[in-house]
Amino acid sequence: MEEIRPYQLEVKISPDKMEAIVILKTEESQPEKLSLTEDDVYQVLQEHGVKFGIQQSVVRELCAMPTKYIDARLPVAAGVPAVPGEDGKIEYPYLDVVEPDSGPKELADGRVDFYNLTNIPNVVKGQLLARKHPATAGVPGTSVTGETIAPKAGKDAILKPGKNVVINQERTMVYAAIDGQVSFTEKEKINVFPVYEVKGDVDFSVGNIEFVGTVVIRGNVLNGFRVKASGDIRVLGSVEGADLEANGSIEIKSGIVAQDKGSIIAGQNVKTSFIQNANVNAGNDVIVSQSIMFSTVRAGRQIVCNGAKGFIIGGVLQAGEKISARVFGNTSATPTVLEVGVKPELRTELAEITKQLQNLYENLRKTDQGLTVINQILQTSGDLPSDKRVMQVKLTNTRLVLEKEAKDLEARKKQVEAELVGESPAAIEVFNTMYPGIKMTFGKLVHFNKHEYGRTRFLVINGEVTNVTLV
């Protein structure tokens, strides 16, 4: 006959099966006389499928002093969680180059080096440029029921060879195929480009430059000239109202004074000491050590102006993630527009779509007017001359084409507007003073600054533009 126990052991297993607890219950009138054995506890755990991670010390304590644990939730078994794998990474050996996703370096004395964010190192043919470290699979875990818990594997890193490099068969090493300088271009492709060097200014003695590689200019780039490179552009002097375009990065040591002429366009970063009355566009970051004044500046990620002066006055600045400076605006409340939270190209695209739609609607209106006149002639005479019949066919076809284009653009406009809505981790940071007169836009949220702020970060929290003090 089966023995009737004067107690009940309830076993509860957590939903993730990583913990089991026991609850001792009894209706014994004299619970102090209650006794249970370790074998009894193990048997009950086994009946409930608990096989792994049982803590012997807890079972021993429960059996030694059962009255202490009556109706208590006692953790008795713990699983071993899976250890996720490590993400793969790309190492750039022997290259004094900042990796694509890194930021400014902090110097030994605590200052931040915003100018030398990216060097363009010389390499020789056959030199190792990049080495891939594979992701790891992780370590499996075990639940209290003895089941194996699969780990989350690390995310693999991908080597992206560009021009004038070779990759080994295993796709783990990238080597230089020529002597030249390393440059990262779109989607972080690693390239080696030959170098074109101008020992003085880009002026009428040199003319415009278009080079499949990296261009180094040891002087200035004067008004009206154009420099285009599929690698990087380095200017050791200044840039006036000129057009510079590089698939990689652009470095201008002595600043940009454009007088509202020309443009600076980089697929990666733009680094300079100051920007004045210029149009600057960077796929990643714009790093300025002194000032940005009355300019249009766009950056896919960040605009940073945190040098010793580090002030931004006037103009329109757009960044996908963050705009930071020591000082925004001035005591005269000069209007300054700061936009963060979406890729600047989305705002540009939306403006372009709106303009195209206006033109399409106007052309549709004119087309409908023409068709109305032809229909009136048809109703009056009952027939159309051959030239009017040809015109009717052309106008009808034109209207179909215009309607199709308008429909496509309206759909794209809705997509872009949807991307402009919503919260994001974007921020505007001021490290000294923000004066009144600043218009801040986060996606579609607009905030006009009417007060003076000190060290402050502006961001969106719960659908509202909020400011918090920087530590």
FILOTI-104738 format. One record per residue (C-alpha): x, y, z. Coordinates in steps of 0.5 Angstrom, whole numbers, plus 500, padded with zeros to 3 digits. Example, Ala and Ser with C-alpha at 12.3 -4.5 7.8 and 13.67 -1.06 7.14 Angstrom:
<nodes>
525491516
527498514
</nodes>
This chain:
<nodes>
500500500
503507498
505511504
501518505
506523506
504529511
506534506
506536499
511539495
509543489
514544483
514550479
518551473
520558470
517559463
524560460
526553464
532556467
529556474
525551478
522552485
519548490
513550495
513546501
505545504
502541510
496541513
500537519
497540526
504539529
508542523
514542528
514534527
514534520
520531516
522529509
528526506
533528501
530522497
523524497
525531494
529528489
523524487
518529487
523534482
524528478
517527477
516534475
522533470
527537473
534534472
539539471
542544476
539542482
542545488
544540493
545545499
538547498
535540498
539539504
537545508
530544506
530537509
534539515
529545517
522544513
518548518
522554516
520553509
513552509
509556504
516559502
518559494
525556495
529556488
532549488
535548481
538553476
539552469
546555465
544560460
547560453
553565452
552568445
557568440
561574439
560578433
566578427
570584426
575587421
582589423
586593419
594592421
599596420
595602417
595608421
587609419
581610424
576605422
570607419
565607425
570610430
570617432
575623434
581621438
582623445
590626446
594624452
593631455
585630455
584634448
580631443
583631436
578633431
582634425
586628424
580623424
582620418
589619415
591617408
596612409
601610404
602602403
606598398
604592393
602586397
601589404
596586408
590591409
585588413
584581416
577578418
576575425
570570424
564571429
563565434
558560435
557561442
556556448
550552449
546552455
542547459
535548462
533545469
529540465
536538461
534541455
540544451
539552450
542554443
546560443
545566439
551566434
555572433
554577427
559576421
563581419
564582411
570584408
568589402
574589397
574595393
579598387
586595387
586590392
586583392
582578397
584571399
580565397
577564404
575572404
579573410
585577408
585583403
592586400
594592396
595590389
599597387
603602391
598608393
594610399
588607403
581610402
574607404
569609399
561608399
559602404
566602407
569599401
577598402
581601396
588603394
588609390
594612386
596619388
596625384
599631387
599639386
605642389
601649389
595652388
589649383
589655379
589657371
596654371
593647373
586647371
580643373
582636376
579629375
583623378
581616379
585616385
587620391
588628390
593632395
593639394
599643397
596650396
589653395
583651391
581658388
574660386
571657380
575651379
573643380
577637383
574630383
577624386
574617386
579616393
580622398
582629397
587633401
588640401
593643405
591650404
584653404
578652399
574658396
568658392
570651388
567644387
570639391
567632390
570625393
568618394
572618400
574623405
575631404
580634409
582642408
587644413
586652413
578652412
573654407
571661405
566659399
562666398
556662397
559659391
561652389
560645394
564640398
561633397
564627400
562620400
565619407
567625412
569632411
574635416
576642416
578648421
572652419
566653414
564660412
558661407
559654404
555648401
558642405
555635404
558628407
556621407
558620414
561626419
563633418
568635423
570642424
575645429
573652429
567655426
561654422
558660419
552662415
553655411
548649409
552643412
549636411
552629414
549622414
551621421
554627425
556634425
561636430
564643432
567642439
574645438
577651442
572656439
567651436
561656434
555655429
552661427
547662422
545657416
542650416
545644419
542637418
545631421
542624421
544622428
547628432
549636431
554638437
558645438
560649444
556655442
550655438
548662435
550669438
547675442
544678436
539671436
541670429
537665426
540658425
536652423
538645426
535639423
537632426
533625426
533623419
538622413
539629410
538626403
531624405
529632407
532634400
528628396
522630399
523637397
525635390
519630390
514636392
517640387
516635381
509634383
507641383
510641375
506635374
500637376
501644372
502640366
496635367
492642368
495644361
494637358
486637361
485644358
488642351
483636351
477640353
478645347
479639342
472635345
469642344
471642337
468635336
462636340
461642335
463639328
462632330
468630327
476633328
481635323
487630322
492635326
487635331
486628332
493627332
494632338
488628341
492622341
498625343
495629349
491623351
498619352
501625355
496625360
497617362
504618363
503624367
498620371
503614372
509619374
504623379
502616382
509614383
511620386
505621391
507614393
514615394
512622398
508618403
514613404
519619405
514623410
513616414
520616415
520623417
515621423
517618429
522618435
529617434
536617438
538623435
540629439
543636439
548638444
551644446
557644451
557652453
552656450
546656446
543663445
535664443
534664435
535657434
530653430
531645432
527640428
527632430
524629424
517633424
518635431
520643431
522647437
524654437
529656442
527662446
532662452
539661453
542654455
548652458
551645457
545641455
543635450
536636446
532630444
526627443
522623449
515621449
514625443
516631445
523635445
526635451
532638454
537635459
543637463
550635460
554632466
</nodes>
